[in-house]
């Protein structure tokens, strides 16, 4: 039996590869069909990378995986801006201390104003993301990955899964946050003779002022990284997607995981960013 099976093994592997390739083609076409009037924007990305196989593969990966993901546009951020300003003003008055009085004022602000600011309209990424946005993300992500001394020797598949994706939370605004993080910290992971944990900790210490909201205005949506930096208070989920945006912008592979139950208290389902 072994003698008969072994010569067929290359054929079996070839069949599996062809099957995977056909599946990817089908998923890509389905995404383009679902894009509707936005199909032309996505096809322009594929045309742009026609002579660059690596970037073309990255573009195909993003487009195939866009259906089902949603966000808000910049108008929602602008709509919330007065509330973010008022939130930050209260915190400044209390010198950013999360005292009981601070909690009462922040919670009162949100209860009074939430019906004016909470409404937002989710938009399907595949139907709204434009050519320039995807090209910007693909170019910067590949550049950052190849500059990252800790991750550049990883597989292209891991790059696509853990560095390339631009969305780490549904309902947030897809803007240029990762470009901002890259400009701030582009060289921080360039030397792998340093302990990765120390480098990462030093980066996160720069943002130690971004803290948990202690459940004050807990349901207030934070739509983008700049708004989180403005109010400096949010949920574990907010900090998780913020950290993922920052780390992936620097070529680091990341994902968001969840804690179903805490070992020392009731409750769970808190987002945690992993590198």
QUIVEN-V880448 format. One record per backbone hydrogen bond with DSSP energy under -0.5 kcal/mol. NH is the residue of the N-H (numbers start at 0). CO is the residue of the C=O. Records with the same first field share a line. If there is no record, write none. Layout:
BEGIN
NH: CO + CO
END
This chain:
BEGIN
4: 0
5: 1
6: 2
7: 4
8: 4 + 5
9: 5
11: 7
12: 8
13: 9
14: 10
15: 11
16: 12
17: 13
18: 14
19: 15
20: 16
21: 17
22: 18
23: 19
24: 20
25: 21
26: 22
27: 23
28: 24
29: 25
30: 26
31: 27
32: 28
33: 29
34: 30
35: 32
37: 34
38: 35
40: 37
41: 37
42: 38
43: 39
44: 40
45: 41
46: 42
47: 43
48: 44
49: 46
51: 48
55: 51
56: 52
57: 53
58: 54
59: 55
60: 56
61: 57
62: 58
63: 59
64: 60
65: 62
66: 62
68: 65
70: 122
71: 171
75: 72
76: 72
77: 73
78: 74
79: 75
80: 76 + 77
82: 79
83: 79
84: 80
85: 81
86: 82
87: 83
88: 84
89: 85
90: 86
91: 87
92: 88
93: 89
94: 91
95: 90
96: 93
98: 96
102: 98
103: 99
104: 100
105: 101
106: 102
107: 103
108: 104
109: 105
110: 106
111: 107
112: 108
113: 109
115: 112
116: 112
117: 113
121: 119
122: 70
124: 68
126: 123
127: 123 + 124
128: 124
133: 129
134: 130
135: 131
136: 132
137: 133
138: 134
139: 135
140: 136
141: 137
142: 138
143: 139
144: 140
145: 141
146: 142
147: 143 + 144
148: 146 + 188
149: 188
150: 147
151: 147
153: 150
158: 154
159: 155
160: 156
161: 157
162: 158
163: 158
164: 159
167: 165
170: 69
171: 168
172: 222
173: 71 + 171
174: 172
179: 175
180: 176
181: 177
182: 178
183: 179
184: 180
185: 181
187: 184
189: 186
191: 189
193: 190
198: 194
199: 195
200: 196
201: 197
202: 198
203: 199
204: 200
205: 201 + 202
206: 203
207: 204
209: 206
210: 208 + 231
212: 233
215: 212
217: 214
219: 216
222: 220
227: 223
228: 224
229: 225
230: 226
231: 227
233: 210
238: 234
239: 235
240: 236
241: 237
242: 238
243: 239
244: 240
245: 241
246: 242
247: 243
248: 244
249: 245 + 246
250: 247
251: 246
253: 161
254: 273
256: 254 + 271
258: 269
259: 257
261: 266
268: 258
269: 258
271: 256
273: 254
END
